[in-house]
Amino acid sequence: MLGIVLRTLNNITSNLISARIFLPEFILLDTIVAISLSVFISDKSSLFTVIILIIIASLVLIYFIGSKRRKELEEIKGIINSIRTNKIADPNEIRLSKNLSGLQEVIKKMFEKTKGDIEYLQRLERIRTEFLANVSHELRTPIFAIQGYIETLLNGAINDNNVNINFLEKANNHTLNLNNLLNDLIDISMIESGEMKMSFRYFNINEYLKGIVQDLMPMAEEKNIKLIYHQVNDRLQLFGDKNKLRQALVNLIQNAIKYTETGQVEVFVEDEPKYARIIVKDSGFGIAEEDLSRIFERFYRVDKARSRAVGGTGLGLAIVKHIIEAHGSRIEVSSKVDIGSEFSFKLKK
């Protein structure tokens, strides 16, 4: 019995505390009503009785308002605690009473945004972990190779004229690969941190592409592959950063040459009303459909054995993607295994 009384008193107290925020308004209203009644009721005894009844009615009303407010607050607290303890996995599980429907939608949107932010941070953490693992692996390979050649030379091979020059050349090649990897890491770090400086201007695309193709011609001739540039309107001017675009185009053309054993690599421009599309097309190994969506990821290799055989850091296409996106465009690719690949992107005229 005592427990029931204590619970009842506790509920009454809690309800009144919940409604205390409205107490100043009720006091002001009761005061105005009391002053107004004093004008019409001259009998002090009757006036006092009426005022007491008004105060009692106000307290009852405050109690019921407090009860309703307390239930709503507990309902909101329950939902928030469920979100905090990960008991809610879907926004549709967030349900409040009809009077709180507006707040329910706000909490749902907040939950969706928070969930999205957490998933994004988790994805970034996975990418960071994978990136560090890949960097460690890519650095370890040339370092261990250089270390192996130097140790062999120090253990006596330096005096063997049949191998010493060969070992030094191989060690030197690995230092060049290591330097290329570090340069690419610096580039992609600057790009992703927003420190990459861009210098946009109009330039003659015909002369520009002709120069790049001419520079890469020896690489194609060494593999007996035709590197063909199809000239475009000599007055066509495109808008972009020539240095950064050169880095992207050299990477695309070099990849096309590396992954083509026979046939040709073509570079050409398709003129459109507001844009021009630059295309690098090859007749090489091609890329499987399941790999197309991942080739621009850092260190992703379609064929690890073949990729290492032809060289490269595994960062080239990631850098190309960032450079093209910095121009307000996007790199597109289509490919078929054993037929070839085509990479393209648009630039403004």
N, C-alpha and C positions, 0 to 999 in steps of 0.2 A: 504493500500500500504506500509506504513511504517512498519507494522507488518511483511509483507512478506519479506521485505528487512532485518529486524532484524533477522528473523528466518534463512534466507539464510546465513547471516554473522555468525550467531551462529553455523550453521551446518559446514560452512567452517572452522571456528575456532576450533570446536570440532574435525573435521577430521584431521586438521593439528596437533592438540595436540596429537591425537591418534597415529600419525605417527612420533612424535618427537623422538621416540626411534631409528628410522632408519636414523635420520638427520646426525649424524657423518659419517655414511657410504656414504651417498650421497655427503656430502661435500668433503670427501676424493676422491670419484670417479670423481666428477666434477673437482677437483684440478688436478688429474692425467691427465684427458682428456684435460684440458686447457693447461697444460705444454706440452703435446704431440702435440697439435695443433700449439703451438707457434713455434715448430720446423719446421713445414711445411708451416705455413702461415706467411709471412713476413710483410704483410700490417696490421698495428696495428688497423686501423679502421675496417677492415674485421674481424680480430681476436676478437676484442671487441664485434662486432655484434654476431659472432658465440657463444662466451662465454655467452652473455646475453640470446640467444636462448636456450642454454643448461641449463642454470639456470632456465629459465621459464619452459622448458620441465620437469626438475627435480621436480619443485614445483607442476606441474600438476600431475606428477606420484606420488609424496608424498601424494597429496590430495586424489587420488583414493585409494592408499594403506591404508591411514588413514581411509577413508570411509568404506572400507571393514573390517578393523580391528575393528573399532568402532561398526559396526553391529554385528560382531562375539562376541565381549566383552559384548554387551548388551544382546545377545542371551544367553550367559553363565550366566550372572548375573540374567536374568529372570528365568532360570532353577534353579539356586541356591536359589533364593528368594522363588520360588514355593516349593522347598524342605523344606526350613526353616520355611515357614508358613503352612506346612502340606497340601498343595494343591495337592501334588503328593503322591499317596498311593502305586503305583506299578512301578517298575523300567522300565517297557515297556512304561510308559508315558513320559520318558525322551527321547526327540528327539532333535538333533542338526542338522545343515546343513551338507551336504556331506563332506565338508572340515574339519569338526570337529568330524568325525565319531570315530576317535581314542580316543579323549577326552570324547566323549559320553559314550563309553564302560567303561572308567575309572570312570566316575561319577556314572554310573549304579552300578559298583562293590562297590564303596564307599557308595552309598545309601543302597545297600543290607546289607553291613556289619554294617552300622550305625543302620539300622532298626533292624537287628538281635541283636545288642548289647543292644538297647533300650528295645526290647521285653524280652531279658534275664534279664536285670535289673528289669523290671516290674515284671517278674515272681519271681525273688529273693525277691522282696519287698512283693509280695503276700505270698510267703512261710514264710518269716520272720514274717509277721503279723499273719498268721495262727499259726505259731509255738509259738509265744508269747501268743496268745489266748489259745492255747491248754495247754501250760505250766501253765498258770494262772489257768485254769480249773482243771488240774490234781493236782496242789498243793493245791488248795482250798478244794477239796474233803476230803483228809485226815486231813487237818488242822481243818476244820469245825467239822469233826467227833470227833477228839481229844478234841477240845474245848467243844463240847456238852457233852461228857462223863465226863470231868473234872468239868464242871459247875454243872452237875447233882450230882456228888459226893460231891462237896462243899456245895450244897444246902440240904445235909442231907443223901444222899445215901451212903456216906462213912461209916455210922453207921449201914447200912442194910447188914447183912452178906449174904443175899440171892442174892444180886446184886453187891456188891462192888468189889469182886474179878473178876467177869465177866466183869464189866465195865473197870477195870484196864487192863485186858487181851486184850480187844478190842482196848483200847487206845494204848496199846503197839504194837499191830498188825499194827495199822495205822502208828505208828512211823517207824516201819520196812518198810512198803510200801513207806513211804515218803523218807526214807534213800535210798531205792532201786531206786526210781525215780531220786533222786539227783545224785546218782552214775552213772546212765545211761545218765543223762544230761551231766555230766562231761565227760564221755566216748565219747559221740557223738560230743561234742564240740571239744575235743582234736583231734578226727578223722578228722572232717571237716576242722579244722584249720591247719592240717598237722603236729600237735605236737605229734601224736601217734608214739611211738618208736617201731620199728619192729626188731626182732632178728631171722633171717632166718637160718635154719640149717636142716640137714637130721636127721630123727628120725624113729624109728620102729613104723609103723602105727598100727600093730596088738596089741602090748602091750599098746599102747597109747589109742586106742578105748576101749580095754578091761577094762582099769582103769576107764575111764569116765562112761561106762555103769554100772560098779560095783558100783560106787558112787551114781548113780541115781536109782539103783534097789529098795531101800526102798520106793521111791516116787511112782514107778509103783506098787509095792506090796500093798501099802496102798489103791490103787484104784482097786486092783485085775486085773491088766493088765499085760500081759506078755511082758517083755522087753528082746528082743533077740538080741544077737550079733553073726553074722555069721563070724567066723574067716577066715582070709585070709592068704596067704603065710607068714610065720613067718619071712622071711628075707626081706620082702618088705619095702623099705625105701622111704619116701616121704619128700619133701622139703617145709618148712614153719615155721611160728612162732608158737611154741607149745602153748604158753600161750594165744595168741589171738585166735587161732583156737579152743582151749578148750572153751573159752567164747562163740564162735559161735555155736559149737556143743552142749554144755550144753543148750543153748537157744533153739536150734532146737528140741532136745530130750525132754526137759521139755514141750515145746509147744505141741509136739506130745502126750505126756502123758496127759496133761491138757485137750486137746480137743478130747480125746478118752474115751468113756464110757465103751465099751466092746471090746474085741479082743486083739490086740497086737501092739507093736511098734518094728520095726526091724531096726537094724543098720548093714550095710554091705558095702563092698568095691568091685568095679568092676575093675579088672586089665586090663589096656590098654597098647599099646606099649610104649608110651612116658608119659602117665599120668595114674593116678588112680582116679576113681570117688567114692567119699564118699556119701552114700545115707542114709537118715533117712525116713523111710516109716511107716505110721500108718493106722489104720482102723477106723479112727475117723469121726467127723462130715463132713469133707470135706469143700472145699471153692468154692463158686459159680464162674462161669467163668468171670462174670463182675467185680469181686473183685480181681482176680489174679494179674492184672497189678498194683494194688495199695497197696497190703499188705506190701510192703517194705517202704511205706511212713511213716514218723514219726507220731505217734499217730493215725494212721488209724486202725480202728477196724472193722472187718467184721460184727460181731454181738456185739454191745456195751454192751447189758445186759449180754450176756454169757461171754464176755471178762472180765467184771468187777467181775463176779461171780467167775471166776477161778484165778483172780489176774493178775498181770503184769502191766508194765508201758506204754505199747504201743510203746516202742522204741526198743524192742529187735530185731525185724527183720531188722530194719533200721541199727542197729549196725552190725548184721550178714552180711548184704549186703556190708557195707563198709569194713569189715575185709576180706571178700572173694575177693573183688575187689582189695584190697591192695596186695593180693597174685597173681595178674595177672589173676584171674579167674572170674567167675560170678556164682551167685546162680540161680539155675533153679528150677521151681516148676511145678508139674502137680497134679491136684486134681479133684475129682468128689464128689458132695454132697452126704452124707450118705454112701459113699464107702471108702473115705480116701484120704490122701495127701502124696506126695513124694517130698522131698527137696533133692537137690544134688548139688555138685560142684566138680571140678577137682583140683588136685594138681600135680605138676611135680614130676617125679621119679628121 
